[in-house]
Amino acid sequence: MVYWCLKAVLSPVLLLLWRVRVEGRRYVPRRGPALLAANHQSFCDSFFLPLVIARRVTFVAKAEYFDSWKTGWFFRAAGQIPIRRDGGDVSRRALDTAAGVLADGKLLGIYPEGTRAPDEHLYRGRTGVARLAVDTGAPVVPVALVGTRKIQPPGRLVMRPFHAVTVRFGPPLYADAAAGDDPLALRAFTERLMAAIAELSGQERVDVYASEVRTLRGPAAVEREPDGER
């Protein structure tokens, strides 16, 4: 209920202040489970992706968003799933909860890069999305969010109005259920997904994790990723 109230309040504001274009929306299933796997350039990505979809989208979001008073209220109100980056049982339970969302026939939003990119490149994907696709059989719809970084660059609290945003969906990908926990198969599927996102977004790919680059650029940017999503 709170999700729909927030959407009803925020949608007119977003559509008034930003020029939002949608492409390929037909690839999002009208019913049944699906993962929406998007590039992650800005905090406001989580506003614009649900904006253009009639169905509810539940996101897997890093727990730090829930810890901050600036953002925690929004993620809790919207019923999003926090995932701790310490790994172990806590992260596993978060992924199990995400699998439960898909088992209920709902849409799950996820950022395969694991964190916001430190620049405009598309970074190496984590295999968590592949694991969920294998475990649940849900299709993975690649998504490109273009223009959100100009609206709200990392570290900027206020969104800049009157910029254009494009949300572009691609044909769904299906993981081979026989892949199981095979690391090579999970990595191969993740590479296919990231290639599809790069084609939609026009971003240049970088074969390192975004979190590693953030670490190299300074201690304040260090973000640890969940174990088992290499």
N, C-alpha and C positions, 0 to 999 in steps of 0.2 A: 504493500500500500504506500509506504513512504517513498519507494523508488518511483512510482508513477506520479506522486505528488511533486517530487523534485523535478521529474522530467517535464511535467506540465508547466512548472514555474520557469525552468531554465531554457526550455526549447524556444519560446518566443524571443527571449533575450539574445540567445546565440544566433538565431536566424536574422535578427534585426541588426546586430553589430558586426556580423561576419558573413561573407559571401561563401556559402557552402554548396559545393557541387558533389554529386554522387554518381559513380559509374559502376556498372556491374552488379547492382543490388540484386538482380535476379539469381545470383549465385548463392545468396543466403537462403537456406531452407525456410519455408513458411511454417513448417512444423517439424518436430523431431530434434534430436541433439546435433550440435555442431560446435566445433572450435573455431573461433575467429582469431587467427594468428596475425598480429600486426607489428610493423616496425614501431619503434618507440623514440620519438624525437622530443617530446614535451610532456609535461604533466597534464596539459589540457587534452591530450589524446583521449583520455578516459571520459571527456565530455563529448567530443565530436563523434566518436564511433557509436555510442548508444543513441545519439541524437538522430541518426539517419536510418535507424532500424525500428520497425514497429514492435518487435518482440523485446522482451527484457533480456539484457546482457549482464551476466555475472562475471566479474573480473577476479583473476588471481593477482593480488597486489602485494608488494613488499610490505612487511610488517612495520617498517619505519613510517609509512604513511599513517598508520593507525596510532603510532606513538606520539605524533606531533599534533598539538592542539589546532594547528592551522588547517590540517587536512583530515585528521582522524574522524571528525564529526561527519564529514561527507561520506567517507568510505563505510563507516558503520551504518549510517542512515540508508545507504544504497545497498546494504547487504552483501558487500564484497568479501572476498576470502583472503585473510592475511597469511603470508608465507614467510617464516623465519629463515634467514639465510645461514643459520648455524648448521643446517643439515640435520641428519639423524631422524629420530622419531617425529619431531615437531614438523619438519618439512614433509615427511612422508604422510602424516595425518592431513596436512593441507592438500596434498595431491589426491588423497583418498576422498576428501570432501569435494574437490573439484570433479572427480570421477562420479561422485554421487549426483552432482548437478547435471552431468550428461546422462546418467542413468535415468533421471527424471524427465528426459526429453527436452532439456533447456539449452540455451546458448551460453557458451563459456568464452569470455575474452581473455587472451593471454599474449604476453610479449615475449617471443622466443629469445630475444637478446638478453633477457633477465634483468635489465636495468635500462634507464634512459641512455642513449648513445652520447658520448662526450663531444661529438661533432656531427657533421651531416652524413657520415658514412653509415653503411649497414654492417653491423658486426656479426661475428660468429654466433649461431644459434645454440641454445641449450637444448638437450634432448628430452626435457620434460614433456613438451607438447607431443613428441613422437610416442612416448610411453603412454600418455593418456589416449592417444589415437589407437594404439595397439590394444590397450586394455579394454576400451569401450566400443571400438569399431566405429566411432563417430567420424564424419568427414571433417577435414581441416580446410577452412576457407582462408586463403592468403589475403591479407589486407594491407594496403598502402595508405598512410596518412601523409599528405603532402601540404606543407605550408604552416603546420602547427608550431614549428620551431621559431618562425618569425613572430608568431602571435605571443608565445611565452617561452623565451629562451630559458635554459636551465638557470636556476637561481633567481629568476624574476617572479615576483609574487603576483603582479597585476598583468592581466592579458591586454595586449595592444589591439584596439578595435580596428575595424574596416579593412582587414586583410582577407585574402581568399584562402579557403581550405578545400582540398579535394580528398574525398574518401573513396578509394578505388578497390573493388573486390575482384578476385580472380576465380577461375574454376576450382572446385574443391579437389583436394588430394586425399587419397585413402591409403592407410598403412596396412601392411600385410600382417594379419593376425598371427601368422606362423613365425613372425620375427621374435616374439617373446621378449626376452631380456638380452638378445644378441646386440652387443654394443655397436658392431659394424652396421647392422641393419638399421638401428635407431639413428646412427649418425648419417647414414645414406639418406634416410627419409628427411631428416632435418636439413640436409644440404639441398635437397629438392625443394623444400619449403622456402628456404632462404633465397634460393635462386628465383623462385616465383615472386617473392616479395620484392626483390631487387628489380625484376622486370617491370612490376607494376609501379614502383616508386621512382625508378630512374636513378637510384642511389648506387654508388660504387661500393662494392663489397670489400671488407677487410677481414682476413682470416685469423683474427684474434678475438678474445672476449672483450666486450666493452668494459667490464669491471677491471680487467688487467690494465687497460689504458688509463682508466681513472686513477688506479693505484700509482702508476708511473708519474702521473701529472701532479701528485701531491697527496699527503696523508689525509687531507680532509675529504678526498674523493674516494677513499677506499670503501668498497662494498663487497662483501663476501657472498658467494653464490652457494645454493644448496648442494650438498654432496650428492653424487650420483647423477648429476646433470652436466656431464663434461662434453 
